[in-house]
Amino acid sequence: MAFSIGGLCSTALRRSLACGAGACAPASQALVFRRSLSGADLSSRRPLTAEELGKYRTDGFVILRDVYNQEEIDLLRETVLADQMLKENVMDMVDSSGKTSRLTLWRHDGDDTYGMFSRGRRMVDFAKAATGSNDDSVYHFHTKVMLKEPHIGGRWEWHQDFGYWYEVGCLQPERMLSVMVAIDKATVQNGCLDVLKGSNRLGRIHHGNTGNQVGADPWAVDKATKLMETVPCEMDAGDVLMLHCNTLHKSNANTSDHWRRCMIVAFNTKDNEPRPDTIAPLYFQMKPVADSAIMELGMVGRASGTVEDFLQRDDNVNAFKLEDTELEYKDAK
């Protein structure tokens, strides 16, 4: 049995020490190690229940508790903290009040720690169930790591993910979703996600610009929030939120002394590809790995990716900027 030091099992600790202080393993090490994972048990450690899938489809979201254990989440957090590629490719997203949240987004999954989560059987099976697809159809659309710093992390305005994805040519919202992994405890005080329960059934709402963000039409939001319940998604580290791409959601500024960090993996399907002339990735077949791969691989950062694979702020603004649709939110803080 592996022992634990500072939340990292002995396997992960040996790999992180071999990388050197503040650095992650190079891609070559990850690729060599991946070969040893072939033939591993690919059954999920945490299958989705019929009741959970029903809540996702009816409410537009579902929170799954204790999907990842403490060792796995500690490893993910330490990888984020040590990964220089994330720091070099971060985007500052300014809200309408001038506060800033930070995110790093990349398009293709890799042979790194993040990829062991996004390609792990737990997460892939969640995506398959939500989209009604199979291993040959579902694919990784993007991964992003989001950071809300204490007292600095800003607000995200009400929006639908499909408000963005429709603009790049994806037409089927039932074939897309986001899966959020809580790296830290998410509370109302540190700006947890708020969702509008059942708003996935409203269809796509018009979106426009607000600060560096694209948000949903405030008239429609005002009407929807009077009809439906706003639910704060408070989560413990290791919990997972499955979010339908038409569900309206937002988050408030972090007014606490605590970080809120999360990793969000978006999935799409082969029959719902974006237009080929956009920044969004076309279909490529995923290669699921065993749930055990996370701790077996250990700390490996995005050195296995390329700079071109990261979304840059100017590309993001140009891709989703909607002319003559500047929005104002009455409740912006």
Sequence and secondary structure as in RCSB ss.txt:
>XXXX:A:sequence
MAFSIGGLCSTALRRSLACGAGACAPASQALVFRRSLSGADLSSRRPLTAEELGKYRTDGFVILRDVYNQEEIDL
LRETVLADQMLKENVMDMVDSSGKTSRLTLWRHDGDDTYGMFSRGRRMVDFAKAATGSNDDSVYHFHTKVMLKEP
HIGGRWEWHQDFGYWYEVGCLQPERMLSVMVAIDKATVQNGCLDVLKGSNRLGRIHHGNTGNQVGADPWAVDKAT
KLMETVPCEMDAGDVLMLHCNTLHKSNANTSDHWRRCMIVAFNTKDNEPRPDTIAPLYFQMKPVADSAIMELGMV
GRASGTVEDFLQRDDNVNAFKLEDTELEYKDAK
>XXXX:A:secstr
   EETTEEHHHHHHHHHH TT    HHHHHHHHGGGTT   S SS   HHHHHHHHHHSEEEETT S HHHHHH
HHHHHHH HHHHHT EEEE TTS EEEEEEESS  SSHHHHHHTBHHHHHHHHHHHT  TTTEEEEEEEEEEE T
TT   EEEE HHHHHGGGT   GGG EEEEEESS B TTTT EEEETTGGGG    EEEETTEEEE HHHHHHHH
HHS EEE  B TT EEEEETTS EEE    SSS EEEEEEEEEEGGG   TTSSS        B TTHHHHH   
 GGGS GGGB  HHHHHHHH  TT B   TT  
